[in-house]
Amino acid sequence: MPTGTIFVFDPSPFNWLYVVFNTMEEITRAGRDGRMIGALAEEAVWLSDRTLELKLHKGVLFHNNQPFTAHHLLQSFLEMQRFDAPHPPGTWLNLPKETVCEVIDDHTVRFHFPKPDGLALGKMRGLHISHERFWRELGFGYAKIGTGEGHW
């Protein structure tokens, strides 16, 4: 049986995208027709022009079998809001700093925006949801080395 170490090298400048897309989940994603569809969100309802309520899928598990809840979404939102520009490919993906995420129950959250935002559901595609261990131990670099430059 062969033994040894396999070294993987990916020279792509977009490698971080592949890491994120294979380790994180998003609230929404783009469907084949380019329209936003739910990923972790089962339903999205605008309660007003500045308040978006999301019903989250039940039964979603992290790889350690811990159930995903709205509290994980809140933690991820708060961690992502720490960045001045959490999305290097385009600051249009950033939620305004004044945005508030409110946990209603284990599977419902409300986002309160400072002003109407027609791109809010699209921006949710860039809100990376992870288990609390990721944020505690790595956190895109903040927890490990004190910077979000991606050297994690």
Backbone bond lengths (Angstrom), bond angles and torsions (degrees), N, CA, C in turn:
res aa  C-N    CA-C-N  psi(-1)  N-CA   C-N-CA  omega(-1)  CA-C   N-CA-C  phi
1 M - - - 1.451 - - 1.533 108.28 -
2 P 1.335 117.59 130.75 1.469 120.43 -179.74 1.525 111.58 -65.07
3 T 1.312 116.33 143.76 1.461 121.89 175.38 1.514 108.92 -133.73
4 G 1.306 116.50 163.10 1.462 120.49 178.41 1.514 110.88 138.49
5 T 1.308 115.02 -172.61 1.456 122.31 -178.51 1.509 109.60 -111.88
6 I 1.300 115.94 135.75 1.456 121.49 175.00 1.516 107.24 -103.75
7 F 1.323 117.01 124.80 1.454 121.97 176.85 1.520 108.25 -102.48
8 V 1.315 116.34 128.28 1.458 121.54 -179.41 1.523 107.96 -108.17
9 F 1.316 115.25 131.21 1.458 120.79 178.92 1.512 108.02 -127.26
10 D 1.307 116.68 126.38 1.458 121.75 177.54 1.521 107.57 -124.42
11 P 1.326 118.32 105.50 1.464 121.02 -177.47 1.524 113.75 -76.97
12 S 1.314 117.80 -0.30 1.456 120.73 -177.07 1.520 111.03 -63.38
13 P 1.351 117.46 132.09 1.463 119.44 175.73 1.529 111.94 -69.29
14 F 1.318 117.30 -9.97 1.460 121.47 179.20 1.521 111.89 -100.35
15 N 1.336 117.97 14.05 1.456 121.48 -177.26 1.521 112.49 -53.46
16 W 1.326 118.05 -37.99 1.459 120.40 -179.91 1.524 111.41 -58.53
17 L 1.333 116.54 -29.67 1.464 119.59 176.84 1.525 111.34 -63.91
18 Y 1.319 116.07 -42.57 1.456 119.42 -179.83 1.520 110.94 -66.96
19 V 1.332 117.11 -37.28 1.457 120.62 176.71 1.528 109.17 -62.71
20 V 1.327 116.53 -51.05 1.465 120.43 -178.68 1.524 111.19 -61.44
21 F 1.327 117.63 -46.73 1.462 120.14 -175.45 1.525 112.53 -67.74
22 N 1.328 117.39 -19.26 1.458 119.74 179.36 1.525 113.60 -104.11
23 T 1.318 117.81 0.21 1.459 120.11 178.93 1.524 112.58 -126.20
24 M 1.300 117.78 -13.60 1.461 122.36 -176.99 1.529 109.13 -121.04
25 E 1.305 114.50 164.57 1.458 120.71 172.78 1.515 106.92 -124.12
26 E 1.299 115.80 158.58 1.453 121.15 -179.90 1.519 109.94 -119.54
27 I 1.313 115.27 163.12 1.456 121.28 178.80 1.520 110.26 -72.05
28 T 1.321 116.15 -42.50 1.467 122.46 178.09 1.518 108.58 -130.72
29 R 1.305 115.51 169.68 1.464 121.55 171.99 1.529 108.07 -152.92
30 A 1.281 116.29 167.27 1.467 120.56 179.34 1.524 109.50 -85.18
31 G 1.331 115.63 131.04 1.457 120.52 175.60 1.522 110.47 -78.97
32 R 1.297 116.57 -179.98 1.473 120.99 -178.36 1.516 113.17 -61.12
33 D 1.330 115.88 -27.43 1.463 119.50 179.88 1.528 112.37 -91.10
34 G 1.355 116.95 3.30 1.453 120.99 178.53 1.515 114.52 89.31
35 R 1.317 117.54 -4.96 1.470 120.45 178.42 1.529 109.32 -83.09
36 M 1.332 114.87 151.68 1.458 120.03 179.12 1.523 110.00 -73.89
37 I 1.328 115.22 132.93 1.462 121.93 176.70 1.529 107.84 -128.00
38 G 1.303 116.64 162.13 1.451 120.59 179.55 1.513 112.23 -72.06
39 A 1.306 115.92 144.60 1.459 123.28 168.67 1.532 104.84 -115.90
40 L 1.330 117.44 -84.42 1.468 119.20 171.24 1.523 111.47 -75.52
41 A 1.310 116.71 -24.29 1.468 120.49 178.11 1.519 109.76 -83.16
42 E 1.306 115.27 128.48 1.458 121.46 176.10 1.527 110.31 -87.48
43 E 1.327 114.25 -31.98 1.462 120.33 -177.11 1.522 108.82 -152.39
44 A 1.327 115.95 141.93 1.464 122.13 176.02 1.522 107.83 -128.13
45 V 1.330 115.93 124.54 1.464 121.27 -177.88 1.525 108.91 -130.82
46 W 1.328 115.31 127.85 1.469 119.83 174.28 1.513 107.98 -80.65
47 L 1.329 117.47 116.88 1.464 122.10 177.64 1.528 110.77 -84.16
48 S 1.319 115.79 -25.49 1.462 123.42 174.06 1.522 106.08 -156.78
49 D 1.333 117.41 -178.51 1.471 118.43 -178.70 1.530 112.41 -72.32
50 R 1.367 117.53 -5.39 1.460 120.57 178.98 1.526 113.48 -129.13
51 T 1.330 117.54 6.55 1.468 120.71 -179.13 1.518 110.20 -129.05
52 L 1.331 114.86 120.00 1.465 122.48 -179.32 1.523 108.58 -114.82
53 E 1.339 116.17 123.39 1.464 120.80 177.46 1.517 109.09 -103.77
54 L 1.318 115.75 132.69 1.455 121.87 178.94 1.520 109.96 -117.35
55 K 1.330 116.06 127.39 1.461 122.25 170.11 1.516 105.52 -94.49
56 L 1.314 117.06 126.98 1.453 122.28 -174.90 1.523 111.12 -99.77
57 H 1.333 115.08 147.92 1.464 120.08 178.08 1.520 110.57 -60.19
58 K 1.309 116.06 139.64 1.462 122.40 173.54 1.521 108.32 -93.67
59 G 1.312 116.54 155.03 1.464 120.97 176.06 1.512 114.20 84.39
60 V 1.331 118.77 6.68 1.460 121.73 177.93 1.526 108.05 -81.07
61 L 1.328 116.36 131.22 1.458 121.22 -178.70 1.526 110.92 -117.89
62 F 1.320 115.61 142.70 1.457 120.31 168.43 1.528 107.45 -75.45
63 H 1.319 117.15 168.23 1.462 120.35 -176.29 1.535 112.88 -66.14
64 N 1.330 118.73 -11.93 1.467 120.47 173.70 1.535 111.29 -95.75
65 N 1.315 115.90 12.04 1.473 124.50 179.52 1.517 114.42 72.43
66 Q 1.325 118.22 10.90 1.465 120.05 174.32 1.526 108.18 -78.26
67 P 1.343 117.40 132.35 1.461 119.60 179.47 1.534 112.05 -67.11
68 F 1.311 115.71 138.46 1.461 122.55 173.58 1.519 108.62 -74.51
69 T 1.346 116.20 135.83 1.463 120.87 176.49 1.525 109.75 -135.62
70 A 1.300 114.95 173.95 1.464 121.28 177.11 1.522 111.45 -60.57
71 H 1.305 117.27 -25.48 1.467 120.91 179.45 1.529 111.25 -67.57
72 H 1.340 117.39 -32.88 1.467 120.61 174.28 1.524 110.22 -67.13
73 L 1.326 116.13 -39.84 1.467 119.57 177.80 1.528 109.74 -62.45
74 L 1.327 117.02 -44.92 1.460 120.47 179.05 1.521 110.90 -60.50
75 Q 1.333 117.79 -46.40 1.461 120.39 179.40 1.526 110.88 -60.08
76 S 1.318 117.26 -44.70 1.466 120.63 179.80 1.524 110.96 -64.12
77 F 1.335 117.00 -41.82 1.460 120.95 176.93 1.527 110.57 -58.38
78 L 1.327 116.78 -48.92 1.463 120.41 -178.79 1.528 111.67 -63.33
79 E 1.327 116.68 -39.01 1.466 119.88 178.27 1.525 111.02 -66.30
80 M 1.331 117.17 -43.10 1.472 120.29 -179.80 1.528 111.02 -66.53
81 Q 1.324 117.47 -32.64 1.463 120.92 -179.83 1.533 111.85 -69.84
82 R 1.344 117.84 -13.63 1.468 121.14 177.07 1.530 111.65 -66.26
83 F 1.319 116.51 -28.98 1.459 121.49 -177.92 1.527 110.02 -72.40
84 D 1.325 117.58 140.98 1.464 120.26 171.48 1.522 109.89 -68.43
85 A 1.326 116.68 -38.49 1.464 122.37 178.72 1.524 107.38 -141.31
86 P 1.349 117.79 83.95 1.458 119.69 -175.01 1.522 115.32 -66.55
87 H 1.310 118.36 -11.02 1.460 119.89 -176.51 1.521 110.95 -127.09
88 P 1.324 116.00 89.46 1.464 119.61 -178.27 1.532 114.80 -53.07
89 P 1.362 119.49 -34.72 1.462 117.95 -179.33 1.527 114.11 -67.90
90 G 1.309 117.49 -17.37 1.451 118.89 -179.79 1.508 112.41 -179.30
91 T 1.307 116.25 118.66 1.456 118.76 -179.51 1.524 112.32 -69.38
92 W 1.323 117.90 -11.13 1.464 120.31 176.32 1.526 110.98 -62.49
93 L 1.365 117.97 -19.79 1.462 121.48 178.13 1.527 112.92 -78.90
94 N 1.318 116.95 -12.23 1.462 119.96 -177.43 1.525 111.09 -73.32
95 L 1.326 115.69 135.28 1.456 119.87 170.83 1.523 107.50 -78.85
96 P 1.330 118.01 142.51 1.471 119.34 179.04 1.526 111.32 -55.78
97 K 1.317 116.34 144.18 1.473 121.70 -179.36 1.528 111.90 -57.68
98 E 1.318 117.69 -28.05 1.463 121.53 -178.41 1.532 113.33 -80.32
99 T 1.327 117.47 -3.12 1.458 121.65 179.43 1.524 109.74 -64.83
100 V 1.339 116.05 138.66 1.459 122.37 178.40 1.522 108.24 -118.68
101 C 1.330 115.66 135.26 1.467 121.67 174.87 1.527 107.02 -109.88
102 E 1.327 115.89 124.45 1.464 122.17 -177.29 1.525 109.33 -116.84
103 V 1.324 117.19 126.88 1.464 121.72 175.31 1.525 108.12 -84.08
104 I 1.325 115.65 121.18 1.462 121.90 178.90 1.525 109.73 -89.90
105 D 1.324 116.21 -47.69 1.462 122.92 173.14 1.529 107.01 -154.24
106 D 1.317 118.40 -173.37 1.472 120.77 -174.27 1.522 114.22 -60.80
107 H 1.337 117.71 -18.24 1.463 120.01 -177.54 1.521 113.19 -132.33
108 T 1.326 116.49 23.79 1.466 121.20 177.95 1.517 109.67 -141.51
109 V 1.332 115.57 132.59 1.465 121.43 173.47 1.517 108.85 -131.70
110 R 1.316 115.19 155.85 1.460 121.41 172.68 1.517 108.26 -124.85
111 F 1.312 114.84 132.31 1.457 121.59 172.51 1.516 107.86 -102.05
112 H 1.313 115.33 126.79 1.458 122.71 177.23 1.528 107.13 -109.04
113 F 1.324 115.86 115.44 1.466 121.95 -176.67 1.524 110.13 -98.72
114 P 1.340 117.54 149.20 1.463 120.52 -179.93 1.524 113.49 -68.39
115 K 1.330 116.68 -22.35 1.462 121.98 177.32 1.521 108.00 -155.41
116 P 1.317 118.72 163.17 1.467 120.10 178.53 1.527 111.07 -55.28
117 D 1.331 116.14 139.77 1.462 121.24 -177.39 1.532 109.12 -140.15
118 G 1.307 115.92 99.13 1.460 121.39 -179.22 1.516 113.90 -66.60
119 L 1.335 117.83 -14.90 1.461 121.42 178.95 1.527 113.12 -98.74
120 A 1.319 117.63 6.66 1.469 120.91 -173.68 1.527 112.64 -54.92
121 L 1.331 118.22 -46.35 1.465 119.47 -179.44 1.527 111.31 -64.50
122 G 1.301 117.80 -35.09 1.463 121.38 175.53 1.516 111.48 -67.36
123 K 1.319 116.68 -37.50 1.464 120.63 178.01 1.520 111.19 -66.39
124 M 1.330 116.85 -28.06 1.464 120.29 178.29 1.529 111.02 -63.20
125 R 1.327 116.66 -21.96 1.469 121.15 176.85 1.523 110.50 -63.20
126 G 1.323 116.37 -28.05 1.455 120.98 -178.57 1.516 114.22 -96.09
127 L 1.333 117.97 4.97 1.464 120.87 177.62 1.524 107.58 -91.87
128 H 1.310 116.30 100.40 1.462 122.48 -173.15 1.527 110.84 -79.94
129 I 1.326 115.89 123.20 1.454 121.93 -177.00 1.525 108.76 -102.06
130 S 1.320 115.03 127.31 1.449 119.98 179.34 1.521 110.22 -138.52
131 H 1.288 113.77 169.48 1.455 123.75 176.28 1.524 109.05 -70.47
132 E 1.331 117.30 152.18 1.468 120.07 -177.39 1.528 113.15 -61.33
133 R 1.317 118.05 -25.77 1.475 119.61 178.89 1.528 111.10 -63.43
134 F 1.337 117.00 -38.35 1.464 119.74 177.59 1.526 109.97 -58.88
135 W 1.330 116.72 -48.16 1.458 120.11 -177.67 1.524 111.45 -67.31
136 R 1.325 117.23 -35.43 1.462 121.47 -178.59 1.534 111.49 -71.83
137 E 1.337 117.52 -39.57 1.462 120.24 -172.88 1.521 114.47 -99.62
138 L 1.319 118.86 -29.97 1.460 121.41 -178.14 1.516 112.21 -122.14
139 G 1.326 115.18 -62.88 1.456 120.40 177.87 1.516 114.52 56.23
140 F 1.332 117.88 45.56 1.456 122.93 -177.74 1.529 111.48 55.56
141 G 1.319 116.46 25.97 1.452 121.02 176.97 1.510 114.50 108.17
142 Y 1.320 118.67 -29.50 1.461 120.67 -176.86 1.525 112.10 -57.90
143 A 1.324 117.34 -49.68 1.462 120.77 -176.50 1.527 111.91 -69.33
144 K 1.322 116.32 -33.07 1.468 120.11 -174.74 1.525 112.89 -87.47
145 I 1.340 117.75 -46.01 1.470 119.86 -174.03 1.519 113.90 -128.80
146 G 1.333 117.25 5.11 1.453 120.22 174.99 1.507 115.74 80.63
147 T 1.310 118.43 11.24 1.456 121.98 178.80 1.527 109.82 -141.66
148 G 1.298 116.64 153.94 1.459 121.19 178.31 1.509 112.92 -102.25
149 E 1.312 117.61 26.22 1.463 121.17 -176.12 1.515 113.98 -74.56
150 G 1.321 117.61 -7.15 1.452 119.89 175.43 1.506 115.67 94.76
151 H 1.306 119.55 9.77 1.465 121.91 -179.81 1.525 111.23 -84.53
152 W 1.286 116.80 45.75 1.462 122.39 -176.00 1.489 109.08 -108.06
